[in-house]
Amino acid sequence: MPSQVVTVASTVGLHARPASLLIKAAGAAGVPVTIGRVGEPAVNAASMLSVLALGAKHGDELEITVGDGPDAESILASLVEIVATNHDG
């Protein structure tokens, strides 16, 4: 299962608009997607409550993991881009 650590770029952290974009993309991935702080239990990236419960702030490092599948690497890249982009500007 491919995974990557990414820094939260949005100045308001991972909630509201950035979380909504991530959740929608994770839900459409067709494979399980998790997100969490490195070394801590990950949560379902397609669950709004779970993602918001992370309380991820600007500058936090999160690890995204995508279940194995034919497009796993491209799915991971698109999810990383969502988290690594400042959607507040």
N, CA, C and O atoms as a GROMACS GRO file, in nm:
protein
  356
    1MET      N    1   0.084  -0.118   0.000
    1MET     CA    2   0.000   0.000   0.000
    1MET      C    3   0.089   0.124   0.000
    1MET      O    4   0.169   0.144   0.091
    2PRO      N    5   0.074   0.206  -0.101
    2PRO     CA    6   0.156   0.326  -0.107
    2PRO      C    7   0.112   0.430  -0.003
    2PRO      O    8  -0.006   0.442   0.028
    3SER      N    9   0.210   0.502   0.050
    3SER     CA   10   0.179   0.608   0.145
    3SER      C   11   0.280   0.720   0.129
    3SER      O   12   0.389   0.701   0.075
    4GLN      N   13   0.242   0.837   0.178
    4GLN     CA   14   0.330   0.954   0.170
    4GLN      C   15   0.296   1.049   0.283
    4GLN      O   16   0.180   1.065   0.320
    5VAL      N   17   0.400   1.112   0.338
    5VAL     CA   18   0.381   1.214   0.440
    5VAL      C   19   0.371   1.348   0.369
    5VAL      O   20   0.449   1.379   0.279
    6VAL      N   21   0.273   1.429   0.411
    6VAL     CA   22   0.248   1.559   0.348
    6VAL      C   23   0.221   1.662   0.458
    6VAL      O   24   0.166   1.630   0.563
    7THR      N   25   0.261   1.785   0.432
    7THR     CA   26   0.239   1.895   0.526
    7THR      C   27   0.111   1.970   0.489
    7THR      O   28   0.090   2.004   0.373
    8VAL      N   29   0.026   1.994   0.588
    8VAL     CA   30  -0.099   2.067   0.566
    8VAL      C   31  -0.066   2.212   0.529
    8VAL      O   32  -0.003   2.284   0.607
    9ALA      N   33  -0.108   2.253   0.411
    9ALA     CA   34  -0.074   2.386   0.360
    9ALA      C   35  -0.179   2.492   0.391
    9ALA      O   36  -0.145   2.609   0.404
   10SER      N   37  -0.306   2.453   0.402
   10SER     CA   38  -0.411   2.552   0.425
   10SER      C   39  -0.390   2.622   0.558
   10SER      O   40  -0.364   2.558   0.660
   11THR      N   41  -0.402   2.753   0.556
   11THR     CA   42  -0.376   2.832   0.677
   11THR      C   43  -0.475   2.804   0.788
   11THR      O   44  -0.444   2.826   0.905
   12VAL      N   45  -0.594   2.756   0.755
   12VAL     CA   46  -0.694   2.722   0.857
   12VAL      C   47  -0.688   2.575   0.894
   12VAL      O   48  -0.772   2.527   0.971
   13GLY      N   49  -0.591   2.502   0.840
   13GLY     CA   50  -0.577   2.360   0.871
   13GLY      C   51  -0.665   2.275   0.782
   13GLY      O   52  -0.715   2.320   0.679
   14LEU      N   53  -0.682   2.152   0.823
   14LEU     CA   54  -0.758   2.056   0.742
   14LEU      C   55  -0.902   2.048   0.793
   14LEU      O   56  -0.941   1.952   0.859
   15HIS      N   57  -0.978   2.151   0.763
   15HIS     CA   58  -1.121   2.150   0.792
   15HIS      C   59  -1.192   2.234   0.687
   15HIS      O   60  -1.128   2.297   0.603
   16ALA      N   61  -1.322   2.233   0.692
   16ALA     CA   62  -1.406   2.305   0.597
   16ALA      C   63  -1.373   2.266   0.453
   16ALA      O   64  -1.386   2.150   0.416
   17ARG      N   65  -1.332   2.362   0.372
   17ARG     CA   66  -1.312   2.337   0.229
   17ARG      C   67  -1.205   2.232   0.200
   17ARG      O   68  -1.233   2.139   0.124
   18PRO      N   69  -1.083   2.242   0.256
   18PRO     CA   70  -0.984   2.141   0.223
   18PRO      C   71  -1.025   1.999   0.265
   18PRO      O   72  -0.998   1.903   0.193
   19ALA      N   73  -1.089   1.987   0.380
   19ALA     CA   74  -1.134   1.855   0.425
   19ALA      C   75  -1.240   1.800   0.332
   19ALA      O   76  -1.239   1.681   0.300
   20SER      N   77  -1.332   1.885   0.289
   20SER     CA   78  -1.437   1.842   0.197
   20SER      C   79  -1.380   1.791   0.066
   20SER      O   80  -1.425   1.689   0.014
   21LEU      N   81  -1.280   1.860   0.013
   21LEU     CA   82  -1.215   1.816  -0.111
   21LEU      C   83  -1.146   1.681  -0.091
   21LEU      O   84  -1.156   1.592  -0.176
   22LEU      N   85  -1.077   1.666   0.021
   22LEU     CA   86  -1.007   1.540   0.050
   22LEU      C   87  -1.106   1.425   0.065
   22LEU      O   88  -1.084   1.317   0.009
   23ILE      N   89  -1.212   1.447   0.140
   23ILE     CA   90  -1.310   1.343   0.166
   23ILE      C   91  -1.379   1.298   0.038
   23ILE      O   92  -1.399   1.178   0.016
   24LYS      N   93  -1.414   1.394  -0.046
   24LYS     CA   94  -1.478   1.360  -0.174
   24LYS      C   95  -1.384   1.276  -0.260
   24LYS      O   96  -1.426   1.175  -0.318
   25ALA      N   97  -1.258   1.315  -0.270
   25ALA     CA   98  -1.160   1.241  -0.351
   25ALA      C   99  -1.133   1.103  -0.292
   25ALA      O  100  -1.121   1.006  -0.366
   26ALA      N  101  -1.123   1.093  -0.160
   26ALA     CA  102  -1.098   0.964  -0.095
   26ALA      C  103  -1.216   0.870  -0.115
   26ALA      O  104  -1.198   0.751  -0.138
   27GLY      N  105  -1.336   0.923  -0.107
   27GLY     CA  106  -1.455   0.843  -0.126
   27GLY      C  107  -1.469   0.790  -0.268
   27GLY      O  108  -1.523   0.681  -0.289
   28ALA      N  109  -1.421   0.867  -0.364
   28ALA     CA  110  -1.429   0.828  -0.505
   28ALA      C  111  -1.314   0.739  -0.548
   28ALA      O  112  -1.313   0.691  -0.662
   29ALA      N  113  -1.217   0.716  -0.462
   29ALA     CA  114  -1.095   0.644  -0.499
   29ALA      C  115  -1.120   0.498  -0.535
   29ALA      O  116  -1.047   0.442  -0.616
   30GLY      N  117  -1.220   0.436  -0.476
   30GLY     CA  118  -1.247   0.296  -0.505
   30GLY      C  119  -1.160   0.199  -0.426
   30GLY      O  120  -1.174   0.077  -0.441
   31VAL      N  121  -1.072   0.250  -0.344
   31VAL     CA  122  -0.987   0.170  -0.256
   31VAL      C  123  -0.986   0.239  -0.119
   31VAL      O  124  -1.013   0.359  -0.110
   32PRO      N  125  -0.954   0.165  -0.013
   32PRO     CA  126  -0.948   0.229   0.119
   32PRO      C  127  -0.838   0.336   0.125
   32PRO      O  128  -0.728   0.316   0.073
   33VAL      N  129  -0.870   0.448   0.188
   33VAL     CA  130  -0.773   0.556   0.205
   33VAL      C  131  -0.776   0.598   0.351
   33VAL      O  132  -0.882   0.623   0.408
   34THR      N  133  -0.658   0.606   0.413
   34THR     CA  134  -0.649   0.651   0.551
   34THR      C  135  -0.557   0.771   0.560
   34THR      O  136  -0.472   0.794   0.474
   35ILE      N  137  -0.576   0.848   0.668
   35ILE     CA  138  -0.492   0.965   0.692
   35ILE      C  139  -0.472   0.978   0.843
   35ILE      O  140  -0.563   0.951   0.921
   36GLY      N  141  -0.354   1.021   0.882
   36GLY     CA  142  -0.328   1.040   1.024
   36GLY      C  143  -0.188   1.093   1.048
   36GLY      O  144  -0.106   1.097   0.957
   37ARG      N  145  -0.162   1.134   1.171
   37ARG     CA  146  -0.029   1.179   1.208
   37ARG      C  147   0.066   1.058   1.209
   37ARG      O  148   0.026   0.947   1.244
   38VAL      N  149   0.188   1.082   1.172
   38VAL     CA  150   0.288   0.975   1.168
   38VAL      C  151   0.303   0.916   1.308
   38VAL      O  152   0.321   0.991   1.405
   39GLY      N  153   0.296   0.785   1.319
   39GLY     CA  154   0.312   0.717   1.447
   39GLY      C  155   0.185   0.706   1.528
   39GLY      O  156   0.186   0.648   1.637
   40GLU      N  157   0.074   0.762   1.479
   40GLU     CA  158  -0.054   0.754   1.548
   40GLU      C  159  -0.152   0.676   1.461
   40GLU      O  160  -0.131   0.664   1.340
   41PRO      N  161  -0.260   0.625   1.520
   41PRO     CA  162  -0.358   0.552   1.440
   41PRO      C  163  -0.418   0.641   1.331
   41PRO      O  164  -0.452   0.757   1.356
   42ALA      N  165  -0.430   0.586   1.212
   42ALA     CA  166  -0.489   0.659   1.099
   42ALA      C  167  -0.641   0.643   1.101
   42ALA      O  168  -0.694   0.551   1.162
   43VAL      N  169  -0.708   0.735   1.034
   43VAL     CA  170  -0.854   0.732   1.026
   43VAL      C  171  -0.897   0.721   0.880
   43VAL      O  172  -0.818   0.743   0.788
   44ASN      N  173  -1.022   0.686   0.860
   44ASN     CA  174  -1.080   0.676   0.726
   44ASN      C  175  -1.085   0.816   0.663
   44ASN      O  176  -1.152   0.905   0.715
   45ALA      N  177  -1.014   0.834   0.553
   45ALA     CA  178  -1.007   0.965   0.488
   45ALA      C  179  -1.135   1.002   0.417
   45ALA      O  180  -1.149   1.116   0.371
   46ALA      N  181  -1.230   0.909   0.405
   46ALA     CA  182  -1.358   0.938   0.340
   46ALA      C  183  -1.465   0.977   0.442
   46ALA      O  184  -1.581   0.998   0.406
   47SER      N  185  -1.427   0.987   0.569
   47SER     CA  186  -1.522   1.020   0.676
   47SER      C  187  -1.498   1.163   0.725
   47SER      O  188  -1.391   1.193   0.779
   48MET      N  189  -1.597   1.249   0.706
   48MET     CA  190  -1.584   1.388   0.750
   48MET      C  191  -1.556   1.397   0.900
   48MET      O  192  -1.467   1.471   0.941
   49LEU      N  193  -1.630   1.324   0.980
   49LEU     CA  194  -1.610   1.330   1.125
   49LEU      C  195  -1.470   1.285   1.164
   49LEU      O  196  -1.406   1.346   1.250
   50SER      N  197  -1.421   1.179   1.102
   50SER     CA  198  -1.288   1.127   1.135
   50SER      C  199  -1.179   1.226   1.096
   50SER      O  200  -1.086   1.249   1.173
   51VAL      N  201  -1.191   1.284   0.978
   51VAL     CA  202  -1.089   1.379   0.932
   51VAL      C  203  -1.091   1.505   1.019
   51VAL      O  204  -0.985   1.554   1.058
   52LEU      N  205  -1.209   1.556   1.050
   52LEU     CA  206  -1.216   1.676   1.134
   52LEU      C  207  -1.165   1.647   1.275
   52LEU      O  208  -1.107   1.735   1.339
   53ALA      N  209  -1.186   1.524   1.324
   53ALA     CA  210  -1.140   1.487   1.458
   53ALA      C  211  -0.988   1.486   1.470
   53ALA      O  212  -0.934   1.493   1.581
   54LEU      N  213  -0.919   1.477   1.357
   54LEU     CA  214  -0.772   1.484   1.361
   54LEU      C  215  -0.725   1.619   1.414
   54LEU      O  216  -0.619   1.629   1.476
   55GLY      N  217  -0.804   1.722   1.389
   55GLY     CA  218  -0.766   1.856   1.433
   55GLY      C  219  -0.637   1.905   1.368
   55GLY      O  220  -0.560   1.979   1.429
   56ALA      N  221  -0.614   1.864   1.244
   56ALA     CA  222  -0.490   1.900   1.174
   56ALA      C  223  -0.484   2.049   1.146
   56ALA      O  224  -0.577   2.107   1.090
   57LYS      N  225  -0.373   2.109   1.185
   57LYS     CA  226  -0.352   2.253   1.168
   57LYS      C  227  -0.247   2.279   1.060
   57LYS      O  228  -0.176   2.188   1.017
   58HIS      N  229  -0.240   2.402   1.017
   58HIS     CA  230  -0.140   2.443   0.919
   58HIS      C  231  -0.001   2.402   0.966
   58HIS      O  232   0.039   2.430   1.079
   59GLY      N  233   0.073   2.334   0.878
   59GLY     CA  234   0.208   2.292   0.911
   59GLY      C  235   0.219   2.153   0.970
   59GLY      O  236   0.329   2.099   0.981
   60ASP      N  237   0.106   2.093   1.010
   60ASP     CA  238   0.110   1.956   1.062
   60ASP      C  239   0.147   1.858   0.951
   60ASP      O  240   0.112   1.878   0.835
   61GLU      N  241   0.219   1.753   0.988
   61GLU     CA  242   0.253   1.648   0.891
   61GLU      C  243   0.160   1.530   0.909
   61GLU      O  244   0.143   1.478   1.019
   62LEU      N  245   0.099   1.489   0.799
   62LEU     CA  246   0.006   1.378   0.799
   62LEU      C  247   0.051   1.273   0.698
   62LEU      O  248   0.110   1.306   0.595
   63GLU      N  249   0.023   1.148   0.729
   63GLU     CA  250   0.055   1.040   0.636
   63GLU      C  251  -0.073   0.989   0.572
   63GLU      O  252  -0.169   0.952   0.641
   64ILE      N  253  -0.074   0.988   0.439
   64ILE     CA  254  -0.187   0.936   0.363
   64ILE      C  255  -0.147   0.799   0.310
   64ILE      O  256  -0.038   0.783   0.253
   65THR      N  257  -0.234   0.701   0.328
   65THR     CA  258  -0.210   0.566   0.277
   65THR      C  259  -0.328   0.524   0.190
   65THR      O  260  -0.444   0.542   0.227
   66VAL      N  261  -0.295   0.468   0.075
   66VAL     CA  262  -0.397   0.425  -0.021
   66VAL      C  263  -0.388   0.274  -0.038
   66VAL      O  264  -0.279   0.219  -0.050
   67GLY      N  265  -0.502   0.209  -0.037
   67GLY     CA  266  -0.506   0.064  -0.057
   67GLY      C  267  -0.453   0.027  -0.194
   67GLY      O  268  -0.458   0.106  -0.288
   68ASP      N  269  -0.403  -0.096  -0.204
   68ASP     CA  270  -0.348  -0.143  -0.331
   68ASP      C  271  -0.455  -0.147  -0.439
   68ASP      O  272  -0.569  -0.185  -0.415
   69GLY      N  273  -0.414  -0.107  -0.558
   69GLY     CA  274  -0.503  -0.108  -0.673
   69GLY      C  275  -0.427  -0.057  -0.793
   69GLY      O  276  -0.315  -0.008  -0.779
   70PRO      N  277  -0.485  -0.070  -0.911
   70PRO     CA  278  -0.413  -0.032  -1.033
   70PRO      C  279  -0.376   0.116  -1.040
   70PRO      O  280  -0.276   0.151  -1.102
   71ASP      N  281  -0.453   0.203  -0.977
   71ASP     CA  282  -0.427   0.347  -0.983
   71ASP      C  283  -0.383   0.404  -0.849
   71ASP      O  284  -0.394   0.525  -0.827
   72ALA      N  285  -0.334   0.319  -0.760
   72ALA     CA  286  -0.303   0.362  -0.624
   72ALA      C  287  -0.205   0.480  -0.620
   72ALA      O  288  -0.225   0.573  -0.543
   73GLU      N  289  -0.101   0.476  -0.702
   73GLU     CA  290  -0.001   0.584  -0.700
   73GLU      C  291  -0.061   0.717  -0.746
   73GLU      O  292  -0.031   0.822  -0.688
   74SER      N  293  -0.145   0.714  -0.850
   74SER     CA  294  -0.204   0.840  -0.899
   74SER      C  295  -0.309   0.891  -0.801
   74SER      O  296  -0.324   1.012  -0.784
   75ILE      N  297  -0.382   0.800  -0.737
   75ILE     CA  298  -0.477   0.841  -0.634
   75ILE      C  299  -0.403   0.908  -0.519
   75ILE      O  300  -0.445   1.013  -0.471
   76LEU      N  301  -0.294   0.847  -0.475
   76LEU     CA  302  -0.214   0.903  -0.367
   76LEU      C  303  -0.163   1.042  -0.405
   76LEU      O  304  -0.170   1.135  -0.324
   77ALA      N  305  -0.114   1.057  -0.526
   77ALA     CA  306  -0.061   1.187  -0.570
   77ALA      C  307  -0.170   1.294  -0.568
   77ALA      O  308  -0.143   1.407  -0.528
   78SER      N  309  -0.291   1.260  -0.609
   78SER     CA  310  -0.397   1.361  -0.610
   78SER      C  311  -0.440   1.398  -0.469
   78SER      O  312  -0.472   1.514  -0.442
   79LEU      N  313  -0.441   1.301  -0.377
   79LEU     CA  314  -0.477   1.331  -0.238
   79LEU      C  315  -0.369   1.416  -0.170
   79LEU      O  316  -0.399   1.508  -0.095
   80VAL      N  317  -0.244   1.383  -0.197
   80VAL     CA  318  -0.133   1.461  -0.142
   80VAL      C  319  -0.141   1.605  -0.191
   80VAL      O  320  -0.118   1.699  -0.115
   81GLU      N  321  -0.174   1.622  -0.318
   81GLU     CA  322  -0.185   1.758  -0.374
   81GLU      C  323  -0.293   1.839  -0.305
   81GLU      O  324  -0.276   1.959  -0.282
   82ILE      N  325  -0.405   1.775  -0.271
   82ILE     CA  326  -0.513   1.845  -0.200
   82ILE      C  327  -0.465   1.896  -0.066
   82ILE      O  328  -0.489   2.012  -0.031
   83VAL      N  329  -0.396   1.812   0.010
   83VAL     CA  330  -0.350   1.851   0.144
   83VAL      C  331  -0.236   1.953   0.136
   83VAL      O  332  -0.225   2.040   0.222
   84ALA      N  333  -0.153   1.942   0.033
   84ALA     CA  334  -0.035   2.027   0.019
   84ALA      C  335  -0.067   2.162  -0.047
   84ALA      O  336   0.024   2.243  -0.068
   85THR      N  337  -0.193   2.187  -0.080
   85THR     CA  338  -0.233   2.312  -0.144
   85THR      C  339  -0.305   2.400  -0.043
   85THR      O  340  -0.388   2.351   0.034
   86ASN      N  341  -0.275   2.529  -0.044
   86ASN     CA  342  -0.346   2.624   0.042
   86ASN      C  343  -0.477   2.663  -0.026
   86ASN      O  344  -0.477   2.738  -0.123
   87HIS      N  345  -0.587   2.611   0.025
   87HIS     CA  346  -0.718   2.638  -0.035
   87HIS      C  347  -0.785   2.761   0.024
   87HIS      O  348  -0.902   2.788  -0.004
   88ASP      N  349  -0.713   2.835   0.105
   88ASP     CA  350  -0.771   2.949   0.174
   88ASP      C  351  -0.742   3.082   0.105
   88ASP      O  352  -0.794   3.186   0.145
   89GLY      N  353  -0.659   3.079   0.003
   89GLY     CA  354  -0.617   3.203  -0.060
   89GLY      C  355  -0.692   3.239  -0.174
   89GLY      O  356  -0.666   3.343  -0.236
   0.00000   0.00000   0.00000
